[in-house]
Amino acid sequence: MAKLIGVEVERAENGESLATMVAEERHSNPMGTIHGGILCDLADAAMGTAYFSTLEPGESFTTLELKINFLRPFWTGRLVAGSSRAGERSGWPNATSRTTKAA
C-alpha cells in the first residue's frame, strides 16, 4: 500500500520512524482535499515501522485500532509523519503528521 500511494520510510530504528509522502491531486477526495484514508495510511506506516524496528527476528504484530484527529484540511504538498513506540506487551505508538513545502 505504501508504494502504491507514494509513502517513503526515511528512517525506522530503535522504536522511532519518519515517513514522508508528496500528496497530489490523485490523493484527493471529492471536495479536493487529501482523503482522510491517505493520511491514515501515512500515520499507520510511521507507527508500524517504529514498532517493527523493536521486534526480534520472527516476531510479528498487527494494528488493533487506529484513531486519527483531523485538525485542518490539506490539499497538496509534502507530508511528514514521525512516530515513536511505547509499551512493552502492547504497543501504543503515536504519530504526528505535519506539512512541509514540496521538494
Contacts in CASP RR format, 6 or more apart in sequence:
PFRMAT RR
TARGET T0000
AUTHOR 0000-0000-0000
METHOD contacts of the structure
MODEL  1
MAKLIGVEVERAENGESLATMVAEERHSNPMGTIHGGILCDLADAAMGTA
YFSTLEPGESFTTLELKINFLRPFWTGRLVAGSSRAGERSGWPNATSRTT
KAA
1 7 0 8 1.000
1 41 0 8 1.000
2 8 0 8 1.000
2 9 0 8 1.000
2 19 0 8 1.000
2 41 0 8 1.000
2 45 0 8 1.000
5 21 0 8 1.000
5 27 0 8 1.000
5 38 0 8 1.000
5 41 0 8 1.000
6 21 0 8 1.000
6 22 0 8 1.000
7 19 0 8 1.000
7 20 0 8 1.000
7 21 0 8 1.000
7 41 0 8 1.000
7 42 0 8 1.000
7 45 0 8 1.000
8 19 0 8 1.000
8 20 0 8 1.000
8 21 0 8 1.000
9 17 0 8 1.000
9 18 0 8 1.000
9 19 0 8 1.000
9 45 0 8 1.000
9 46 0 8 1.000
9 49 0 8 1.000
10 18 0 8 1.000
10 19 0 8 1.000
10 20 0 8 1.000
11 17 0 8 1.000
11 18 0 8 1.000
12 18 0 8 1.000
12 49 0 8 1.000
12 50 0 8 1.000
12 52 0 8 1.000
12 53 0 8 1.000
13 53 0 8 1.000
14 53 0 8 1.000
14 54 0 8 1.000
15 50 0 8 1.000
15 51 0 8 1.000
15 53 0 8 1.000
15 54 0 8 1.000
15 84 0 8 1.000
15 85 0 8 1.000
15 93 0 8 1.000
16 50 0 8 1.000
16 53 0 8 1.000
16 82 0 8 1.000
16 83 0 8 1.000
16 84 0 8 1.000
16 85 0 8 1.000
17 46 0 8 1.000
17 47 0 8 1.000
17 48 0 8 1.000
17 49 0 8 1.000
17 50 0 8 1.000
17 53 0 8 1.000
17 82 0 8 1.000
17 83 0 8 1.000
18 46 0 8 1.000
18 80 0 8 1.000
18 81 0 8 1.000
18 82 0 8 1.000
19 42 0 8 1.000
19 45 0 8 1.000
19 46 0 8 1.000
19 49 0 8 1.000
19 80 0 8 1.000
19 81 0 8 1.000
19 82 0 8 1.000
19 83 0 8 1.000
20 78 0 8 1.000
20 79 0 8 1.000
20 80 0 8 1.000
20 81 0 8 1.000
21 38 0 8 1.000
21 42 0 8 1.000
21 78 0 8 1.000
21 79 0 8 1.000
22 76 0 8 1.000
22 77 0 8 1.000
22 78 0 8 1.000
22 79 0 8 1.000
22 102 0 8 1.000
22 103 0 8 1.000
23 34 0 8 1.000
23 38 0 8 1.000
23 74 0 8 1.000
23 75 0 8 1.000
23 76 0 8 1.000
23 77 0 8 1.000
23 78 0 8 1.000
23 79 0 8 1.000
24 76 0 8 1.000
24 77 0 8 1.000
25 32 0 8 1.000
25 76 0 8 1.000
27 34 0 8 1.000
27 35 0 8 1.000
27 38 0 8 1.000
28 34 0 8 1.000
28 35 0 8 1.000
28 75 0 8 1.000
29 35 0 8 1.000
29 36 0 8 1.000
31 73 0 8 1.000
32 75 0 8 1.000
33 73 0 8 1.000
33 74 0 8 1.000
33 75 0 8 1.000
34 73 0 8 1.000
34 74 0 8 1.000
34 75 0 8 1.000
34 76 0 8 1.000
34 79 0 8 1.000
36 68 0 8 1.000
36 70 0 8 1.000
39 68 0 8 1.000
39 70 0 8 1.000
39 74 0 8 1.000
39 79 0 8 1.000
39 97 0 8 1.000
40 66 0 8 1.000
40 68 0 8 1.000
42 79 0 8 1.000
42 81 0 8 1.000
42 95 0 8 1.000
42 97 0 8 1.000
43 66 0 8 1.000
43 68 0 8 1.000
43 81 0 8 1.000
43 83 0 8 1.000
43 95 0 8 1.000
43 97 0 8 1.000
44 63 0 8 1.000
44 66 0 8 1.000
44 95 0 8 1.000
45 81 0 8 1.000
46 81 0 8 1.000
46 82 0 8 1.000
46 83 0 8 1.000
46 93 0 8 1.000
46 95 0 8 1.000
47 63 0 8 1.000
47 83 0 8 1.000
47 85 0 8 1.000
47 93 0 8 1.000
47 94 0 8 1.000
47 95 0 8 1.000
48 61 0 8 1.000
48 63 0 8 1.000
48 83 0 8 1.000
48 93 0 8 1.000
49 83 0 8 1.000
50 82 0 8 1.000
50 83 0 8 1.000
50 84 0 8 1.000
50 85 0 8 1.000
50 93 0 8 1.000
51 61 0 8 1.000
51 85 0 8 1.000
51 91 0 8 1.000
51 93 0 8 1.000
52 61 0 8 1.000
53 85 0 8 1.000
54 85 0 8 1.000
55 61 0 8 1.000
61 91 0 8 1.000
74 99 0 8 1.000
76 102 0 8 1.000
77 99 0 8 1.000
77 100 0 8 1.000
77 101 0 8 1.000
77 102 0 8 1.000
78 99 0 8 1.000
78 100 0 8 1.000
78 101 0 8 1.000
78 102 0 8 1.000
78 103 0 8 1.000
79 97 0 8 1.000
79 98 0 8 1.000
79 99 0 8 1.000
79 100 0 8 1.000
80 97 0 8 1.000
80 98 0 8 1.000
80 99 0 8 1.000
80 100 0 8 1.000
81 95 0 8 1.000
81 96 0 8 1.000
81 97 0 8 1.000
82 95 0 8 1.000
82 96 0 8 1.000
82 97 0 8 1.000
83 93 0 8 1.000
83 94 0 8 1.000
83 95 0 8 1.000
83 96 0 8 1.000
84 93 0 8 1.000
84 94 0 8 1.000
85 91 0 8 1.000
85 92 0 8 1.000
85 93 0 8 1.000
86 92 0 8 1.000
86 93 0 8 1.000
86 94 0 8 1.000
END
